[in-house]
């Protein structure tokens, strides 16, 4: 029985009068009462004194709080001997009393003991049910606003999807049009290439053979003229007598008159020819010359 009384007294001495729980960082006021540091700090919320003791109401001009290590050890001992039991839902953890009100300034649930402690004297305290109704109204208002925003977002999303689908369809149509047009252009280019190549081939067959024939004929004429030039250059190197004899023999020799006659009658055979209709050079046969020479002996 005595042990039980001692244990009970230990619990009472180690309990804060404000939070009704074991002391946490206990401090002593000028009047000698002990409180948790955080509890007395919240209780003395005003910036200026005097400050009243929550237990005896004695006034103190300043916040003179001294740490009390002895009480701290006693609270630790009581906490080990009698650990606090789990707090049921809806019960104040500090005072083990039902939560009945709400502090709007600190956003905390309070029991009757919390209100009596003086910690919330200057705060806005409302009954639990009224505070819940106010909060519910605010939440419903916020919910309606969010639902409206969600509806707008869904509408915008649907519109964006529709626009995206239209753009994709338009892009695909344009892509197909581009492919069709370029295929048509490729066919036109292939056909034009075939037509131009065929025309070039026809022109080649039409123009090239006559040109090649003219080249061959001009080559023969050039060879004949080269031989005649060589022969005349040789005669120019003869002495005067020899040159005249050779020339007279050539001009009065047998067949000269006939050659002259043939040259007069057929200018395109043995005589010196004039320009052809085709633009070729005149032909001069070897051994026949009807003009005069101007050579040095």
C-alpha positions in Angstrom: 0.0 0.0 0.0 2.8 2.4 0.9 4.6 1.5 -2.4 1.5 2.4 -4.3 1.2 5.7 -2.6 4.8 6.5 -3.3 4.3 5.6 -7.0 1.2 7.7 -7.2 2.9 10.7 -5.5 5.9 10.3 -7.9 3.5 10.5 -10.9 1.8 13.6 -9.5 5.1 15.3 -8.8 6.4 14.5 -12.2 3.3 15.8 -14.1 3.1 19.2 -15.6 0.1 21.2 -14.4 -0.4 22.6 -17.9 -0.2 19.6 -20.2 -0.9 17.0 -17.5 1.8 14.8 -18.8 5.3 14.0 -17.5 7.7 17.0 -17.6 9.7 17.6 -20.7 12.6 20.0 -20.2 11.1 21.3 -16.9 11.8 24.9 -15.8 11.0 26.7 -12.5 9.3 30.1 -12.2 10.0 32.8 -9.6 7.1 31.5 -7.5 8.7 28.0 -7.4 6.3 26.0 -9.6 7.5 23.8 -12.4 6.3 23.5 -15.9 7.5 22.1 -19.2 9.5 24.8 -21.0 7.3 24.6 -24.1 4.1 24.7 -22.1 4.9 27.8 -20.1 6.3 29.5 -23.2 3.0 29.0 -25.0 1.1 30.0 -21.9 3.1 33.3 -21.7 2.5 34.1 -25.3 2.3 37.9 -24.8 5.5 39.8 -25.6 5.4 41.9 -22.4 4.7 41.3 -18.7 3.5 40.9 -16.1 3.3 37.2 -16.4 0.9 35.1 -14.2 1.8 31.7 -12.9 -0.7 29.2 -14.4 -0.9 27.4 -11.1 -0.9 30.1 -8.3 -1.6 33.2 -10.5 1.3 35.1 -8.9 2.6 37.8 -11.2 6.2 38.1 -12.4 7.5 41.2 -14.2 9.9 39.1 -16.4 10.2 35.6 -17.8 12.6 34.2 -15.2 12.7 30.5 -16.0 15.4 28.3 -14.5 16.0 24.7 -15.6 15.2 22.1 -12.9 17.3 19.1 -13.3 16.0 17.3 -10.3 12.4 17.4 -11.6 13.7 16.3 -15.0 15.3 13.2 -13.4 12.1 12.5 -11.4 10.0 12.8 -14.6 12.3 10.4 -16.3 12.0 7.9 -13.4 8.2 8.2 -13.4 8.2 7.7 -17.2 10.2 4.4 -16.8 8.0 3.1 -13.9 4.7 4.2 -15.5 5.0 4.6 -19.2 2.1 6.5 -20.7 -0.6 4.2 -22.1 -1.7 4.6 -25.8 -4.0 7.5 -26.3 -7.5 6.5 -27.6 -8.8 8.3 -30.6 -10.7 11.5 -29.8 -8.8 11.9 -26.4 -6.3 14.6 -25.6 -2.8 13.1 -25.4 -1.8 15.5 -22.7 -4.8 15.5 -20.4 -6.5 12.2 -21.3 -9.8 14.1 -21.7 -12.1 14.1 -24.7 -11.3 16.6 -27.4 -14.1 19.1 -27.5 -12.9 22.3 -29.1 -10.6 23.7 -31.9 -8.0 26.4 -31.7 -8.1 28.3 -35.0 -4.9 30.2 -34.3 -2.7 27.1 -33.7 -4.9 24.6 -35.6 -5.0 22.3 -32.7 -7.7 20.1 -31.1 -8.3 21.0 -27.4 -9.9 19.4 -24.4 -11.4 21.2 -21.4 -8.2 21.0 -19.5 -6.3 22.6 -22.4 -8.8 25.5 -22.3 -8.4 25.9 -18.6 -4.6 25.9 -18.7 -4.7 29.5 -20.0 -2.4 28.7 -22.9 -5.2 29.6 -25.4 -6.8 32.5 -23.6 -6.2 35.0 -26.4 -6.8 32.5 -29.2 -10.0 31.9 -31.2 -11.5 28.8 -29.7 -14.6 27.2 -31.4 -16.6 24.1 -30.5 -15.4 21.0 -32.3 -18.6 20.5 -34.3 -18.8 24.2 -35.4 -15.2 24.1 -36.5 -15.8 20.9 -38.4 -18.8 22.4 -40.2 -16.8 25.5 -41.2 -14.0 23.4 -42.5 -16.4 21.1 -44.4 -17.9 24.2 -46.0 -14.5 25.4 -47.1 -13.5 22.0 -48.4 -16.8 21.7 -50.4 -16.2 25.1 -51.9 -12.7 24.2 -52.8 -14.0 20.8 -54.2 -16.5 22.6 -56.4 -13.8 24.9 -57.7 -11.5 22.0 -58.4 -14.3 20.0 -60.1 -15.0 23.0 -62.4 -11.3 23.3 -63.2 -11.2 19.5 -63.9 -14.2 19.8 -66.2 -12.6 22.6 -68.1 -9.3 20.7 -68.3 -11.2 17.6 -69.7 -13.0 19.8 -72.2 -9.7 21.5 -73.3 -8.1 18.0 -73.6 -10.9 16.7 -75.8 -10.6 19.8 -78.0 -6.9 19.4 -78.2 -7.2 15.7 -79.2 -9.7 16.7 -81.9 -7.4 19.4 -83.3 -4.5 16.9 -83.1 -6.5 14.4 -85.1 -7.4 17.0 -87.7 -3.8 18.1 -88.1 -2.7 14.5 -88.4 -5.3 13.9 -91.1 -4.4 17.1 -92.9 -0.6 16.3 -92.8 -1.3 12.7 -94.1 -3.4 14.1 -97.0 -0.7 16.7 -97.9 2.0 14.0 -97.7 0.0 11.8 -100.1 -0.5 14.8 -102.4 3.2 15.5 -102.4 4.0 11.9 -103.2 1.4 11.8 -106.0 2.7 15.0 -107.6 6.3 14.0 -107.5 5.4 10.6 -109.0 3.7 12.4 -111.8 6.7 14.7 -112.3 9.0 11.7 -112.3 6.9 10.1 -115.0 6.9 13.3 -117.1 10.7 13.6 -116.7 11.2 10.0 -117.7 9.0 10.4 -120.8 10.7 13.7 -121.7 14.1 12.1 -121.3 13.1 9.2 -123.6 11.7 11.6 -126.2 14.8 13.8 -126.2 17.1 10.9 -126.4 15.1 9.4 -129.3 15.2 12.8 -131.1 19.0 13.0 -130.6 19.4 9.5 -132.0 17.3 10.3 -135.1 19.3 13.5 -135.7 22.5 11.6 -135.3 21.4 9.0 -137.9 20.3 11.8 -140.2 23.3 14.2 -139.9 26.3 12.2 -139.0 26.6 9.9 -142.1 26.7 12.8 -144.6 29.2 14.6 -142.4 31.4 11.5 -142.3 31.2 11.2 -146.1 32.2 14.8 -146.5 35.1 14.3 -144.1 36.3 11.3 -146.2 35.9 13.2 -149.5 37.8 16.2 -148.2 40.5 13.9 -147.0 41.0 12.6 -150.5 41.0 16.0 -152.0 43.5 17.2 -149.4 45.8 14.2 -150.4 45.5 15.0 -154.1 46.3 18.7 -153.5 49.2 17.8 -151.3 50.7 15.6 -154.2 50.1 18.4 -156.7 51.8 20.9 -154.4 54.8 18.6 -154.0 55.1 18.2 -157.8 54.9 21.9 -158.5 57.4 22.7 -155.8 59.8 20.2 -157.5 59.3 22.0 -160.9 60.0 25.3 -159.3 63.4 24.0 -158.3 64.4 23.2 -161.9 66.7 25.5 -164.0 65.0 27.9 -166.4 65.7 25.8 -169.4 64.6 22.6 -167.8 61.5 24.3 -166.3 60.4 25.6 -169.7 61.1 22.3 -171.5 59.1 20.4 -168.9 56.3 22.9 -169.0 56.2 23.0 -172.8 56.2 19.2 -173.0 53.4 19.1 -170.6 51.3 21.7 -172.3 51.9 20.4 -175.9 52.2 16.8 -175.3 49.9 14.1 -176.7 46.5 14.2 -175.1 46.8 17.9 -174.0 44.2 19.1 -176.5 41.9 16.2 -175.6 42.4 17.0 -171.9 41.7 20.6 -172.5 38.6 19.7 -174.4 37.5 17.4 -171.6 38.3 20.1 -169.1 36.1 22.5 -171.0 33.3 20.1 -171.5 33.5 18.4 -168.1 34.9 20.8 -165.5 34.4 18.3 -162.7 36.6 15.6 -164.2 40.2 16.2 -165.4 40.3 20.0 -165.4 40.5 22.4 -162.5 37.1 22.5 -160.8 35.4 25.5 -159.3 33.6 25.4 -156.0 31.1 22.6 -155.7 27.6 23.1 -154.7 28.4 21.3 -151.5 31.2 23.9 -150.6 34.1 21.5 -151.2 37.5 22.7 -152.6 38.3 22.5 -156.3 40.0 19.4 -157.7 43.3 19.7 -159.7 44.4 16.4 -161.3 48.1 15.5 -161.4 50.1 16.5 -164.5 47.6 19.0 -165.8 47.9 22.8 -165.3 46.3 25.4 -167.6 47.5 28.5 -165.8 50.9 30.2 -165.7 53.7 29.5 -163.1 55.6 32.2 -161.4 58.7 30.4 -160.1 62.3 31.5 -159.8 64.9 29.5 -161.9 
